[in-house]
Each structure stands twice: as C-alpha cells, then as structure tokens.
C-alpha cells in the first residue's frame, strides 16, 4: 500500500475487491511475515512537517561503525562519480536496451567493457549483469554449454550466495551435479583437484575467496585444461590492483561484483555484475555487447553487436534471457576506475590490505581470540572468538554501536565460533582501536 493513497482511495479499492479491511485482505498471510502496523498521520502535512516526521523516523535507525564485508564493501566514492552519473544525459527512468541507443550511452558502455577487460586481463566483456552472483552463475552455465558436461566443481571458498544463485538457475533439472573442493587452511585443497575434475564442465574458484583468503592460482588452469574443463574465476576488482588478473593465470571466464567500484551499500542493490571471457567463448557470453565500428563515411561509431545471442532474436537459442543491464551502475564503475587509474587502484588495494592486516593484528592479540588461518588475505579475515560469535556481535553492537563482523557458523559450521571481519580503506587506525577496545570489554 503506497502512502499517497488516502483513506477514501483505500476504501474504494477494498470495496472493489470485496474486502472489508486491509487486515481481511492479508489474513491468509502468516502473522510472522507481517510487519507491525505502521501508523502515519491521517491528516495532510506541509513540506516542513513531513520533513520533520521523516527525520524523526530516520533518527531511529542505527548507523554502526561497520566491519562487515562478505561480498559487499563500504568504500569511499569520489564526489565526481555522483556528479557525472547524476547528469540528465545518463540518469533517466529508461533502460537503454535497443540498438538505437544514443552514441553517448553506447560509448559509455564500450568504455565500461574496456575497463573490465583491462582489470581482469580478458579479451571480451559484456555490458554488465545484475550482480556478482548472476555473473558467476551465467559463467558456469556458459562453461556447461561449451563442454556439454553437467558436473560442476567449485571451491569451498566460493561465496555461498553465488552457489545458491547457480543452483536456482539449474533448480528444475536433476542432471547437474555439484562437487565441492574441500578446504585446507582457508583455501581449496589443490591435491584433491585432479580426481575431482574428471568429467567436469568447469572449476569455479573465487579469489580472494569468501573468507578473504587469497587462493594460489598458479597451475590451476593447467589442471583444469588437462581434464577438459574450463576455469571460471571470480575476483574482487579492487584486489586486482595488487593480485594477478584472471587472464594472467589462464581463466576462461572471469567475473566479479562491481559494487566496490563506486556503488554504495544499499540493502543488497542495485549492484553490478562484471563478466568477461576469452575471445573464443564470446558467443556464449550473456547480455549485450557494445562494439566499435565505422559508418559508411568512415566515421567512428558504437553499436550493439553479436545480438544473435540475445533473447529478442530467438529466445530458445539465446545465450541468456537477460535483456537489460545495470547501465547507470556500470557508468559509475567506469568513472570510479578512470578517476583512480592503475596506480590509484594499486594504492587503494594496498590501503585495504594494510587496514585488514592492522585489524587482524590487534584483534588476534585479545585473550581468547585468534586468526583461524595463517595465509595471506585481502579486505577481511576469519577471527576465532570465545563463546558464541553471534552473541558477541549482538553485545558489542548494543554496547558500543559497532558491528564487528559476520558470524560464520550458519555458513561454515566446520569453522566453529568465528567471525568474518572486514576493514577497508574507510577504516582508520582510530576506528580499529575502537573495535579492539569494544571486543575486549565484551569478552
């Protein structure tokens, strides 16, 4: 029910559908799924009164000092990103999906694709996907199409939500099998790969993985290729300021979540899926592709190309049924990347590494706390804590207004009482010392 509806509007709608009240309309919905009644003033308010009311409601929100990552990260976004994306040439209610999109819009998409290719070291990139999870799932689907195999091997460190999304894509088929590469010291057990890859369509790996650990990808592509499988690599784009790009270690498909490139944390979205691949797989790539060409007069022009892969040509033969993309989010990522440049991105990655390392050093020195793994990590790390991790999180949040991390037991029961703690470039030394003091006091 939208707030602009007056009492009279609601009464007329209820009368039309034969319900005496809104409560009667939703009575079949279990009470546990219903919010408590949200009473707004019945009388109209002027602008200043409405602003005061909304400010009061917003004041009830808690804005904790945030040390949660797990796939969505709090980062500083230069003001120029918002200034450019808010220009009316770009900020519209219309998704520019037709081939007749303006040259400016098409060029922005082309620049985005070029940025993704440069970051991931790949030949081709599309105009973006919905988020990192959809990019990951679509890459695995592409590998299945290329190889004709139905066995999917994935590292235990892949974001669990990515795997949930993939399994949702294949939910109506019993043909597919999923084989997890076991974890050893926070990364995949490479010794298990040769046996597990037999008959596989692909190996799907994330690095840094969900636990923040950096996977050793040297030689992994060779093992995958020897088994006749493809390598799907998911990588945080900011981490690529320091780490090897997927193209450098032989990935066939490279994907990632682009939220870190200038997009705010926003209740899960809209985020941005990054998708790239080797040239030989370009016709299996989902979504739109913008290409550079020349018109009959020899002038440079941008066009949507290879459209036979898309659903508006032939739906049953389409590489995917994604018909639009996160155009504005892709523009933000392009502007953000251009502002930082290669050296700036390297410095940003170093700042993240330093912040996370300092937080790990301080927290692991607290009595009863310890780092779960000893290998290199990026952005975040796994911290073992005494007692219940969930209870500790709630206690510190209530006492100090600090969200200390994500309890991992629901996702990785084998890790016991642990927290996934994240510290990006937005966390100062003072912030981390506050975190340390709060955890000490709560324990």
Beta strands, then each sheet from edge to edge (+ up, - down):
strand 1: 65-66
strand 2: 124-125
strand 3: 151-155
strand 4: 177-181
strand 5: 183-184
strand 6: 187-188
strand 7: 202-206
strand 8: 230-234
strand 9: 253-257
strand 10: 273-277
strand 11: 289-294
strand 12: 300-305
strand 13: 370-371
strand 14: 380-384
strand 15: 402-403
strand 16: 406-407
strand 17: 418-422
sheet 1: 1+ 15+
sheet 2: 2+ 10- 9+ 8+ 7+ 3+ 4+
sheet 3: 5+ 6-
sheet 4: 11+ 12-
sheet 5: 13+ 14- 17+ 16-
end
